[in-house]
Amino acid sequence: MKKVLTILLVAAIMTASLAGLASANTEDAAGAYYMSITGLVVEVEEVEAGLRVEIATPGADREGTAFLNITDATVFPFEEELEEGDTVTAFYLANAPMILIYPPQYNAAVVVNGAPEGQSVTVDRFNAIEDNEGRYLAQGGNLIINLGPDTEVVLADGTEFNFEYGGIDGRRLVVIYGVTTRMMPPSTTPTKIIVLFEDAVTGPLTLDPEDLPEEEPVVTLPAPVPVTDPTIDASGWPIQVNGTGITAPAAFQTADNVLMVPLRAIAEALGYEVNWDGATRGIRLGVAINAWIGNTEVHIGRMAPQILSTAPVLADGSTFVPLEFFRTIGVNNAFAFEGQIVIDNENERME
């Protein structure tokens, strides 16, 4: 009986402590894509993945602590160096799964440290307001931003954002601003906007007609037979993209009978520009399709994430994805049959 009472007492203390930490988020709007926690840096520890930062909420002792996990993918709008005594605000995904331990841990997507006086920061997904060109409302409903002629818009690596590839509607943004109106929700013209890499929303780049090959007769492919028999191993089979053989690292089959094929060679043969982000171990096709090593999610524009049966992997310096990846991103056909791997976007989709 005493043991049960002790467990209940500990649980109550942890609940109260977590509630105290939650008070740091009272300004977060309901439904926001990101939430935040603010605290004083108590200790900065280097770990394999980056930094593990212990913070205490203002006015609290070390019983009111939390930990921030910071990686190369974490965005710092101002100062990156963290020192004991700094006041920081960390933004993290509102719907991210939480590890049920105490003190709580947060995977920091954005860390605000050393903000200039008079500058505020909000991180959220912003959507265009209908019939209000250049005005965007935060998903949490707590801020409206107006794009001004002097608003600097950049990507997370500091390079200029190219509006030719699409606007900021529906994007996850780090918004840096000064004064706001007194209306509800308040409105502001940001001094700077950082467009986060994780959420490309525009379609893949369209090929210039001059870059397209001369029209060739359409060849009807035979009905494909996907590899499902465990006795069939398609490893090393030749790869054809739109009827043409390509030179690429050899495909291989996993122990679970999933055929893994080289991403870059196939995607480039399909006309996609392929980019690699070493910090996030992310792969981007065009400006709309995003995938990550070790993550089964594929993000395509504003669609809900698509889930692969097997996550992309790195092998001998090349990225491999399950063959289904190409049908997932909209390529008509991607099958292994009759001794070859066929990826085809010129013929009708075959089921």
N, C-alpha and C positions, 0 to 999 in steps of 0.2 A: 504493500500500500504506500509506504514511504517513497519507494522508487517511482511509482506512478505520479505521486504528488510532485516529486522533484522534476520529472520530465515536463509536467504541465506548467510548473513555475518557470522553467527555462524557456519553454515555448512562448509563454506570456511576455517574458523579458525581451526575447528576440522580436516578437510582434511589435512591442512598444518601441523598440529601437529602430526597426524598419519604418514605423510610422513617423518617427522623428526625422529620419532621412527623407521620407516622402514630402515633408513640409518644405524641403528645398525646391520642390517642383510645383509649388502652388501657382506659379505664373504660367505654367504650361497649359495650353488650351486643350479641351477635350477633343479627341479625334485627330490631334496633330500627328504627323508622320514621325516626328522626332520628339523626344522628351529630353529634359536636361537636369543636371545636378550641379550645384555650386558648392565649393568648399575650399579650405586652405590646404595647401600641399604640406603634408607631414613628412613624407619620405618618398624618394624616387629610387627605384631599384631596376637595374638592367636585367632583363630576362632574355631567353632565346628568341622570343617573338617580337621583342621591342622593349617597352618600359612597363613596369607595374607601379602605379602611383597611388600612394595612400593619401586620402584627403579627409579632413574633418570639417563638418558643417560649421559655419560661423557661429561662435558663441558656445560651441559644444566641446566636451572633452573627448578623449580618445575612444570613449565608448560609442560616440556617434561618428563612426568612420565608415568609409567605403573605399573600394579600390577601382582604379581606372586602368583598363588594358589598352595600351597605346601601341600601334604598329606603324609600319611605313605608310599604310593607307590612311592613317589619321590626318585630317587636314587642320593646319594651324593658320587661321587668317592673319595673325599678327606674330607674336614671338613664339618660337618653337622650344627654346630652352626653358626647362622647368626647374625651379629652385624652391627649397623649403620656405614656407611663408607666403608664397604666391597665392593669390586668389584666382581660381580657375573655374570656368564653366564648361562642362563636357556635355555634348549632345549625343544621344544614342537612339537607336531604332525603338520606337514605342512598342512595336509588336514582337520585338526580339525575345526568344525564350530566355528566361532568367535561371541561373543556377541557384538552387534553393540552399544556400549556405549563408553564414553570417561571419564577417561583414559581407554585404552584397558586392558583386563585381559588375562593372559596366564596360562593354566594348565601345570605346569612344570613337565615333565617326568624325567629330569635330571638337577641337579643344580651343577655347578662347582664353588667351593669356596675354596680358599687357595691352589691352585695348586702349587706344588714345582717349583722352577725356572727351566726353560728349558723344562718343560713338557706341552704338548698341549693335548686338548681333542676334539674328533670328535664323534658325535652320528649319526648313520645312519643305514640303512639296507645294508649289504654287501653280494655280490654274487661272487661265485667262477669264476675265469677267466679260460676260456677253454684252455686246454693244458698247464696250468701253475699251477701245484700242489702246494697248500699252499699259493696261492696268491688270494686276494679278492679285488673287486672294490666296492667303495661306490656307492649307488644308485644315488647320486648326481654327480658322475663322478669326484669328486675333490680329491680323495685319494685312493691309493692302499696300502694294508697292506700285509706283508709277515709274516706268522707264523714262529717264531724262536724257537730254543730249550729252550730259557730262557723266552719266553713270557708266563706270568701267565694268565690263562683263568679261570674265576670264574663266578658263578651265582650272581644275584643281592643281595642275602643274604650273599655272601662271601664264600659259599661252592664251592669246586672245580667242574668245569664243567666236566662231564663224556662223553668223546668222543665215548664210546661204544654205547651210545644212539643216535648217529648222530653227524655230524660236525656243523660248524658254517655257512655253506652256506645258504644264505637267511635269516639269523638271524638279529635282531636289536641289534646292539653292541655299547657299550661305549668303545671307543678306546683311550688309553692313550699312548702317544708316545713322542719321543724326536726329533732327527734330521731327516730330509727327504732329498731325492734326489732332484736335480734341474730339473728333467725331468717333463713333463706335461702329465698326472697328476703326482704329486709327489708321491714317494713311501717311505714306512717306515716299520721298524720292531717294533711293539708295545712292550712296557714294560709290559703292562697289558691290558686285554680285559674283560669287564663285559658283560655277555650275559643276556639281559633283559628277564624277566619271560614271558612277554606277547606274545611271538612269538615262541612257540615250533614248530618245523618243521618236526621232524621225526615221524615215525609211532608208534602205540602203542606197548608196549613190547610183544614179542612173548612168549607164554607159553612154558616152557620146556616140551618136550614129556613125561618125567617121571611124570610130574605133571598133565597130562591129565587123565580124568577118562577112565576106560575101555570102549571099543566101545559098544554102545548100539544100538538096532534096531531103525531106524528112523521112527518116528510116523508122519504121514501126518495129519496136522491140518485141521479142516474144514474151509471153506472160512470165513474170519472174517467180521463182520459187525461193522464198527466204530460207536462210540457213537455220534450221531448227533441230535437225538431227545431230545429236552429240557426236556421232561417228564421223560427221563431215567437218573437216577443219579447213577454213578458208584462208588461213595464214599464208601470206606470200602470194596470193592470187593477184594477177594483173588488174590494174584499176583503169577504167574507162570513164571519162567525163564528157558527156554530150557526144558520145560516139568516137572519141579520140583517146588513145592511150596516153597516160601521163607518166612522167618519171617522179617517183615519190618513195619515201621510206616504206618498207614492207608492212602491210597490215598484219595483225595478229589476233588470235582468239583467246579469250580469257578462260579460266577454269569453269566459269559459269556459262560458257558458250556464247559470250557476247563478242561480236566482231568489232575490233577497234581499228580505225583507219586514220591516216595522217590528215590533220585538219588543213594546214596551210596550203599544201599542194592542190588539194581538191577545191578549197574555197577560191583560191586565186584562179584556177581553171574555170570556175563558174562566174568569174568576173568581180568577186569581192576584194576589196582592200582589207588586208589582215594586219591588225596591230596587236602588239603584246605589251602588257603593263606588268613589269617585273615586281613592282611594289605590291600589287594585289593579286599577282599570278592570274591576271585576267586576259581574256582574248576578246577582241572586238572585230566583228565583220561589218564593213561599212561604218555607219554611225548609229545603227539601230540594234544590232544583235550582240549580246554580251554573254559570255560564259566564263567560268573560273575553274582552275585546276582543283579537283577534289570536291566540287560542288555540283550536284545534279540539276541545279536550276539553270534554265536558259531564259534570259530576258529579251523579249522582242518588242521594241517600241513600248507602247503603253499597255500592252496586253499583260494579263496575269502571267507570272512565271510558268514556263513549261518545264516538266520534270522528266529527266532522262532516266533510263533504267540503270545506267552506270555513269559515274562522273568522268569528265576528261582527266587524262593523266599525262605526265611527262615521261618520255622514254627516249633515252639517248639524245636528249636535247630537243626533241620534237614533241609537239602536242598531238595526242591521239584522242579521238572522240568515238563513241559508239556509232555505228553506221546509221542508226535511227536519227542521229542529230540532224542530218541533212533534210530528212522529211519533216522533222520538227520545225525547222526554220523556213519551210515552204518549198523546198526543192521537190519536184514532182515524183521522182523515182530514185530510190537508193536501196539496191538489193544485191545480194551475192547469189549467183546462179550460173550453172553451166561453166564452172571453172573460172569465172571472172567477177569482179566487183564493178557494178554499174551504177553510176550517179548520173542522172539525166534530167535536164530541165527544159528540153525542147519538145518532148513528146507528152501526151496526155498522162495524167496520173493514173497509175495502175494499182489496183488493190489486190 
